[in-house]
Amino acid sequence: MHELAARDDVIALAFHVDYWDYLFDDVFGKPAHTERQYGYANTGGRRMVYTPQMIINGRDEIVGNRPEDVKQLITRSLSAPQTVSLAAERSGGDIVINAQALTGATRSLLVQVVRFIPRQTVAINGGENSGHEFTYANIVTDIQEIGRWQTGSPLSLRVATQGSAPMVVILQRPGFGPVEAAALVH
C-alpha cells in the first residue's frame, strides 16, 4: 500500500474493515467500509470477501499481497479509455469540482468526497500481531456522497470543507459500480 500511495498515477485508499475487531481493535475499521467491501463483492457476483483485498477502479478485485498481479491490473486499468474528465481543487475553505463526460453515453454518477490520513503508526493490541506496530498509508476516515451527476451536461460544484486534510473526489456509477474518475485534492 505504501508503494501504491507513493505513485503519482494511482490514488490508493485504504478502507479498513471492522470484521476483524473480534481479534483486535482496528482503530480505523468502520462498518461502512465493511459494507462497501460486501457491496463490491455482491456487484461482482462474489460471495466472499477477504483481506488484504484490493478493488481497482471499482471494477476488478485482487489479492492485495500479490504485488506483481496488482501492478498488472493497475497497468491495464490505466490504459483503458478515459470516459470522464475531472478537475478538483481547493479554493478557500471549499473544493471546486468540474467534470465533463468524454463519451456520448449519458449516465448517473455518484459524486463522493473521501477524507484520509496519509500515514499513521498504530500499536496492535491483539491477535497474531499483538505487541507490534504497523504504519498504515492513506487511511480513509470518511466518505460522503455529495450528489449525483447526470453526465449529459458538465458538472460544476463547490463543496464546503473543514480542515486541510487531503481528500479525493470520486465519480462512480451507483451500486458499487466502476469508478469513472478520481482526483486528489491537497
N, C-alpha and C positions, 0 to 999 in steps of 0.2 A: 504494500500500500504506500509506503514511503517513496518508493521509486516512481509509482504512478502519480503521486501527489506532486512530485518534483517536475514532471513533464509539462511543457508548455502547450502541447497539443491534446492534452487529456484533462478533464475535470473529474477527479476521483473523489468520491464522497463515501464515508463510512457510516452506514445506518446500523448502529449497534442494536441487536435484538435483545429481548428480555427472557427468552425461554431457557437460558442457562442460569437464571438467577437462583434456582434451587441448589446450584453448586457453589456459586459465588455471586456477589452483588456487583454487576457491571453498572457502574455509576452513570454510564451513558446509554444503557439499554432502555428502550421505550416500547410500550405495547404498540404504538403506531408504526414503529419500524418493523415489528414482527408482522403486523397486519399487511404492511407493504410487501414484505417478502412473500407471504402467502398469496397476496393478490397477484404478484408476478407469476408465481407457480400456477395458480388457477388459470390465468390468461394463457400461459404457455402449455397448458394441458399436463402439467406435472403434479403428482400427488405429494411429493416430498420436498422439504426444504432442508438445508444443512448449512453449516459454517465450516470453513470460510467459503461463502458463495459470492460470486460477482455477477451482477446483471449489467451487461454492456448496452448502453443506449435504450434500455427498456425492452430490448428485443431478445438478446441471447444470454443464456446463463452458462456459467463455467465455474469449475472448482478454482477458488482463488489462490491456492498454494501450488499451482502449476504455471509458473511464470511464462514459460515459452508458449503455452496454449493461450494464456491471457494476451500476450503480445500479438500473436497471430490474429486473434479475434478483434483486437483493437485496430490493427492494421487494416483488416477487412472492413471494419466499420468506418474508419477514416477515409477509405477510398470510395465509399458509397456516395452517390449524388446527393448534394445538399438540397433540401426541399424548402427551407426557410432561412432567411437572413435575419439575424438577431443582433441588436446592439443594446447594451445596458451600461449605465454609468451613474456615479453619484453626482448629485447637484444639490449642494447644501445638505439638508437632512433627508433628502429624497433619493430614490432611484428612478431614473428616467429610462423607460423601456420602449424601444422601437423595433418593430419586426414587419417583415413582408414575405408573403409566400412567393417562392421562386418557380413554382409549377402552377398549372391551371387548376389543380384539384382544390376544391373548397371543402374544408373540414373544420370541425371544432377542436381547439386545443386548449388544454388547461394551462393557465399561467401560474407558475408556482415560484415562491421565493424560499430559498433554503439558507439558513444560517448555520455556520460551522466554526469549530475551533481548529485552527491549522495543526496544532501539535500539543499534546499533553501527556505527561508521565503519570501513571497510576499504579499504586500498590495493590496487588491482587490479594484478597483476603480469604480465599477458599478454593476448593477444587485442586486439581493436579498442579496448578501453577501458584498455589498459595505461598506467600513469602517472597515472590518475585515482583519485579516492577516491569511494566510494559509502557512503551511510548507509542501512543496512537497518533495517526495522521488524519486530518480532515474529518473530524468527528461532527456529524450532524447533530445539532441541538434543537432545531426547529424547522419545520416545513409548513408553509402556509399556501393554500390555494387562494390567489387574489382575484381570480376571474377566469372567464372563458373568452377565447378569441375565435371569431369566425374568420377564417383566412381569406375570404373573398375580398376583404378590404384591409389596408395597412393597420397595424396596431401601434398606438401611441398611448402610453400610460405613465403616470407619475405616482409613485408609491412612497408614502412617508415611512421612514425607518428610524430606529433608535440605535445609538451606538455606532461604532466604527468597525465592528467585526466584519470579516469578509462574508460575502453572500454569493449565491448562484441563482440566476434566473433560469428556469426550465420551462420549455414549451413541450407539452407531452399530450399524446392522444389519451382521451378519458379511458378509465377502466384498466389502468396499468398497461397502457399501450406503449408503442415506441416513442422515444424522445426525439422530437424533430429538431430541436436546437437547445443549446445551453450557453450561458455566458457568465463568466466570473466577474464579480464586482468587488473591487478592493476598497 
